[in-house]
Structures are given as C-alpha cells and as structure tokens.
C-alpha cells in the first residue's frame, strides 16, 4: 500500500474557493506548503496565477470548472485537481 504521508508536504498548491472547505484546507496546509488562494467572489484575480506551476489544485465543491474564471487553466491542469468533496 502506498503512503499518502507526503501527498501535501512541501508542495505548491492552489486553493480555489474560499468558503468553509477552502479556508479549512488553507489552515491545514499552510504550514508545510506554498499556498496560493483564489476566489471568484473576492476579486483577487491575478494573471500570474495562470502562469504559475502548481503541484496540486484544490477546488471547493461549489466550483463548476466549466463555468468559472479559471476554466481554461483548470482544464489544462485537470490531472492536478483534487476536490474537497
């Protein structure tokens, strides 16, 4: 059986959606990772986000990747997406 111990350790992570689950993920992961946050409701859209390389992208359950601000970016990086479901 593979160990998940280092799945979220010293990674570059994008957290998309800053509701309850996104903020909880941020609080849990911020200690040992480089975290970038994004939320459509908080107009913090930064073109640098779509140019950055991430090891993992965590998306809140309410985000529709087909109809959101980062839709094209998320589709290109679909293998890196994890949901908090």
N, C-alpha and C positions, 0 to 999 in steps of 0.2 A: 504494500500500500504506500502511495506517495504521501509525503508530509507536506502540509499546507503552511508550515511554520513561517516560511519566508515569502509567501504569496504577496503580502503587503508590507514588506520591510525594505526600506531604502529604495523606494520607487518614486517615479514621477507620476502623480495621479491627478486627473481632472475629476472634480465632483460637479455634476451638472444637476442643479435643482437644490435650493437651499431651504426646503421645508423641514419637517421634523426628521425625516430619514437622512437627508443630505447633511444637515447640521450634526446629527448623531455620528454619521460616518466621518465627518471632518474632525470632530472632537476625538474620536477613537484613533484616527490615522495620522493626525498632525505631528505627533511626537517623533516618529521614525521615518517620515516620508516628506517629499517636496510636494505640497498640495497647491493646486490652482482651483479656484471655485468660480462657478458661473451660474447665473440665474436670469431668466428672461424678465422677471418682474423687477429686478434690480438692474437698472441699465448700466451694467459694467462690461458690456461687450467690448472686447479688445481684439483687434485684428491679430495681435501677437499670439492669441490662444490658438488660432487655426494654423499657425506656423510652428508651434511647439511640438515636440515629440513627447508622447506620454506612454508609460508602460501599461497603464490601466485607466479606463474611463468608467466612473460610477455614475449611473443615471438614476434619478429618483423615479418611482413608479408612474407618476403622472405625466412624464415627458413622452411625447409622441415624436420619435426620431424622424418621421416622415413629414412633420409639420412643426418645425422649431427653428430657432435662429441658427443653430449649428448643424442643420440637417445634412448638408453635403459633407462636412467634416466628419460627422458621426458615421455616415455610410462608408466613407473611405477607411475608417478605423473600426469597422464593425467587429472585428475579431478581438479587440481590446475592451469591448463593452461588457460591463457587469451591472446588473440591476440590484437594487436593494430589496427586491420582492422576496 
